[in-house]
Amino acid sequence: MPQNPSAPLPQETGRSVFALSAEVREALEERRPLVALESTIIAHGLPRPRNLQVARELEGLVRRAGAVPATVAVLDGTAHVGLDRAQLERVAEDPRVRKLGHRDLAPALALGASGATTVSATAFLAARAGLRVFATGGLGGVHREWIRSQDESADLRLLAGTGITVVCAGVKSILDVPATLQRLETLGVGVLGYGTEHFPGFYLSSSGEPVDWTVRSPQEVADVMRAREELGGPSTALIVANPVPEAEQLDPVVHDRVLAGALEAAREQGITGQAVTPFLLEYLMRETRGASLEANLAAVRGNVRLAARIAVATAAR
């Protein structure tokens, strides 16, 4: 795929490698509000059959707010923006569905693979399709002990070159939040705190780190998006950091205690590289008896609702 998100959608001779659902295509043509949704949480983030229930719930939240949901996935070598009922069920139920980041898209398309898209792949494909708003849970970022491991999520570099608004609950709290915010600043990725002066902590309402800019309504976000377009310049993402409500966050004391144990267990077991994040997340879910998962879902629901309201405000102007 060409790296320019504004370039024509890619095609191969005799076979399209990029498909918009009829509903998404119609919404784009009519300039109706759309919200992109990732599929990794469906295929790899939740147990069956709850994953399909949540997938349908999230699409329903978008619709009830007056926007069109566009869940993104790759099926049999075709990148889909918008899934029908059968496709959504396949992503949720087929254990062969892979996990695809942005770097995996070209091999998956060329080799006819199927996969659920992560933040980086979803943001890229959604922007290529012309969508302006994307809702997810938490972003990847700079890992703890970066000086030793040089481990940094591909999300950051991709967002530095993709002009889409991402509504999230900050970055995963297992990461180095201050270093991630510094990296986002270096890459020129804008960050807005939604109704907060502190960057959210994914499972927690606050990471304790301040944000430079606070917005308090979907219309203010839409105004920022419009100002960015009028200014022109580099095409980078805009992050809208939306905290999980305090009543639904993971108990901060429990979070800190369990995370410390998870980090120590990872060191003792020699867990490194790409295996670190799933190990830590699984440890937190197990040791909190599912409370971390519920906080994650509460954050995702809030982000999806807000993203839909932003999309509606953006389409209304």
C-alpha positions in Angstrom: 0.0 0.0 0.0 1.2 3.5 -0.7 1.9 5.4 2.5 -0.1 8.5 1.5 -3.5 8.2 3.3 -5.0 10.5 0.7 -4.0 8.4 -2.2 -6.6 6.4 -4.2 -7.6 3.2 -2.5 -5.4 0.3 -3.6 -6.5 -2.4 -6.0 -5.0 -5.4 -7.6 -5.7 -6.6 -11.1 -8.8 -8.8 -10.9 -9.1 -8.5 -7.1 -9.9 -5.7 -4.8 -7.7 -5.6 -1.7 -9.8 -2.9 -0.1 -13.5 -3.1 0.5 -16.0 -0.7 2.0 -19.3 -2.0 3.3 -22.4 -0.7 1.4 -23.4 1.2 4.6 -19.9 2.8 5.0 -19.7 3.7 1.3 -23.1 5.3 1.4 -22.3 7.3 4.5 -19.1 8.6 3.0 -20.9 9.7 -0.2 -23.6 11.5 1.9 -21.0 13.0 4.3 -22.7 11.3 7.3 -20.8 10.7 10.5 -18.7 7.6 10.8 -16.6 6.0 13.5 -13.9 3.4 12.9 -13.6 0.5 15.4 -10.7 -1.9 15.8 -11.3 -5.6 15.7 -8.4 -6.9 17.9 -10.5 -6.5 21.0 -13.1 -8.8 19.4 -10.7 -11.5 18.2 -8.0 -11.4 20.9 -9.1 -9.2 23.8 -12.2 -11.0 25.1 -13.4 -14.5 25.8 -16.0 -16.1 23.6 -19.0 -15.6 23.3 -18.7 -12.3 25.2 -16.5 -10.9 22.5 -19.3 -11.0 19.9 -21.7 -9.5 22.3 -19.4 -6.6 23.0 -18.7 -6.1 19.3 -22.4 -5.7 18.6 -22.8 -3.5 21.7 -20.1 -1.1 20.5 -21.6 -0.8 17.0 -25.0 -0.2 18.7 -23.6 2.6 20.8 -22.3 4.4 17.6 -25.7 4.0 15.9 -27.6 5.3 18.9 -25.5 8.5 18.9 -26.4 9.1 15.2 -23.3 7.8 13.5 -22.4 4.8 11.4 -20.0 2.2 12.8 -17.1 0.9 10.7 -15.4 -2.1 12.3 -12.1 -2.8 10.5 -10.6 -6.2 9.7 -8.8 -8.2 7.0 -10.6 -11.2 5.6 -9.1 -13.5 3.0 -6.6 -10.9 1.8 -9.1 -8.0 1.6 -9.1 -5.1 4.0 -12.6 -4.4 5.1 -13.8 -1.1 6.5 -17.3 -1.9 7.8 -18.4 -5.5 8.5 -21.7 -7.2 7.9 -23.2 -9.6 10.5 -21.5 -12.7 9.1 -18.1 -11.0 8.9 -18.3 -9.7 12.5 -19.2 -13.2 13.7 -16.3 -14.7 11.8 -13.8 -12.3 13.4 -15.2 -13.1 16.8 -15.5 -16.9 16.4 -12.7 -18.1 14.1 -9.6 -19.0 16.1 -7.4 -18.7 13.0 -7.9 -15.0 12.7 -4.5 -13.4 13.2 -3.5 -10.1 15.0 -2.4 -7.5 12.4 -0.5 -4.4 13.0 0.2 -1.8 10.2 3.4 -3.6 9.2 1.5 -6.9 8.7 -1.1 -5.5 6.3 0.8 -5.9 3.0 1.8 -9.6 3.7 -1.8 -10.4 4.9 -3.3 -8.9 1.7 -0.8 -10.5 -0.6 -1.1 -13.9 1.0 -4.8 -14.0 1.4 -4.7 -14.0 5.2 -7.4 -13.0 7.7 -6.7 -10.9 10.8 -8.1 -8.5 13.3 -6.6 -5.0 13.2 -4.7 -3.3 16.0 -4.7 0.4 16.6 -2.0 1.1 14.0 -3.6 -1.0 11.3 -7.1 0.3 12.0 -6.0 3.9 12.1 -4.2 3.5 8.8 -7.0 1.7 6.9 -9.7 4.0 8.3 -7.8 7.1 7.2 -7.2 5.5 3.8 -11.0 5.1 3.5 -11.7 8.7 4.4 -12.9 8.3 8.0 -11.9 11.0 10.4 -12.7 9.5 13.8 -11.6 6.3 15.4 -12.4 4.9 18.9 -10.3 2.5 20.8 -9.4 1.5 24.4 -5.8 2.5 25.1 -2.9 3.2 22.8 0.5 1.5 22.8 3.5 3.6 23.8 7.0 3.6 25.2 7.7 0.6 27.4 9.2 0.7 30.8 13.0 0.3 30.8 13.1 1.6 27.2 16.8 2.4 27.6 17.5 -1.3 27.9 14.9 -2.8 25.6 14.3 0.0 23.0 10.7 -1.3 23.0 8.2 1.2 21.6 4.7 0.5 20.1 4.3 0.9 16.4 1.2 2.9 17.2 3.2 6.1 17.9 5.1 6.2 14.6 1.9 5.3 12.6 -0.1 8.1 14.3 2.7 10.5 13.5 1.9 10.1 9.8 -1.9 9.5 9.8 -4.4 12.3 10.0 -7.2 10.8 12.1 -8.7 11.7 15.4 -8.3 8.9 18.0 -10.5 8.8 21.0 -8.9 6.7 23.7 -8.4 6.3 27.5 -4.7 7.3 27.3 -2.0 4.6 26.9 -1.9 1.3 28.7 -0.8 1.9 32.3 1.8 -0.9 32.1 3.8 1.5 29.9 6.0 4.5 30.7 3.4 7.2 30.4 5.7 10.3 30.8 8.1 8.9 28.2 5.1 8.2 25.9 3.8 11.7 26.2 7.3 13.1 25.4 7.5 10.9 22.4 4.1 12.1 21.1 5.3 15.6 21.5 8.4 14.9 19.6 6.4 13.3 16.8 4.0 16.2 16.6 0.9 14.3 17.6 -1.7 16.5 19.3 -3.2 15.5 22.6 -6.4 16.9 24.1 -7.7 16.0 27.6 -11.5 15.6 27.4 -13.0 17.2 30.5 -9.7 16.6 32.3 -6.4 18.4 32.9 -4.6 15.1 33.4 -3.8 12.4 30.9 -5.9 9.3 31.6 -4.3 6.1 32.9 -6.3 3.5 30.9 -7.6 1.5 33.8 -7.4 4.6 35.9 -9.1 8.0 35.4 -5.7 9.8 35.8 -2.1 8.8 35.2 -1.0 11.9 37.2 0.6 13.4 34.1 -0.8 16.8 33.0 -2.1 17.6 29.5 -1.5 21.0 27.8 -5.0 21.4 26.4 -8.4 20.5 27.7 -11.7 20.4 25.7 -15.1 20.0 27.2 -17.5 19.2 24.4 -17.6 17.3 21.1 -18.0 20.6 19.3 -14.7 21.9 20.8 -13.0 18.8 19.4 -14.6 19.4 16.0 -13.4 23.0 16.1 -9.8 21.8 16.8 -10.1 19.3 13.9 -11.3 22.1 11.6 -8.5 24.5 12.7 -5.9 21.7 12.0 -7.3 21.3 8.5 -7.3 25.0 7.8 -3.7 25.3 9.0 -2.5 22.5 6.8 1.0 21.1 7.4 2.0 17.6 8.4 -0.7 15.0 8.6 -0.6 13.7 12.2 -3.2 12.2 14.4 -5.1 14.1 17.1 -5.5 12.2 20.4 -8.6 12.9 22.4 -7.8 11.4 25.9 -11.1 10.5 27.5 -10.8 9.2 31.1 -12.8 6.2 32.4 -15.3 7.5 35.0 -13.9 7.2 38.5 -16.8 5.0 39.6 -15.8 2.5 36.9 -12.0 2.7 37.1 -9.8 -0.1 38.7 -9.1 0.6 42.3 -5.8 2.6 42.1 -4.3 0.8 45.2 -5.1 -2.6 43.7 -3.8 -1.4 40.3 -0.5 -0.3 41.7 0.0 -3.4 43.8 -0.9 -5.9 41.1 1.1 -4.0 38.4 4.2 -4.1 40.6 3.8 -7.8 41.0 3.3 -8.3 37.3 6.5 -6.4 36.5 8.4 -8.4 39.0 7.0 -11.7 37.6 8.0 -10.7 34.1 11.5 -10.0 35.2 11.8 -13.3 37.1 10.5 -15.3 34.2 12.6 -13.5 31.6 9.6 -12.2 29.6 10.9 -9.8 27.0 9.9 -8.1 23.7 6.4 -8.5 22.3 5.6 -11.0 24.9 5.7 -8.4 27.7 2.4 -6.6 27.1 0.1 -9.7 26.8 1.9 -11.2 29.9 1.3 -8.1 32.0 -2.3 -7.6 30.8 -3.1 -11.3 31.5 -1.5 -11.0 34.9 -3.6 -8.0 35.8 -6.8 -9.6 34.7 -6.1 -12.8 36.6 -4.9 -11.1 39.8 -7.8 -8.5 39.8 -10.3 -11.3 39.2 -11.5 -9.7 36.0 -11.8 -6.1 37.4 -9.1 -4.8 35.0 -11.1 -6.2 32.1 -14.3 -4.5 33.2 -12.4 -1.2 33.6 -11.1 -1.6 30.1 -14.6 -2.2 28.7 -16.0 0.8 30.6 -13.3 2.9 29.0 -14.0 1.5 25.5 -17.7 2.1 25.8 -17.1 5.7 26.9 -14.7 6.3 24.1 -17.1 4.9 21.5 -19.9 7.1 22.7 -17.7 10.2 22.7 -16.2 9.4 19.3 -19.7 9.1 17.8 -20.7 12.5 19.3 -17.5 14.0 17.8 -18.2 12.5 14.4 -21.7 13.9 14.5 -20.4 17.4 15.5 -17.8 17.2 12.7 -20.4 16.2 10.1 -22.8 18.9 11.1 -20.6 21.8 10.1 
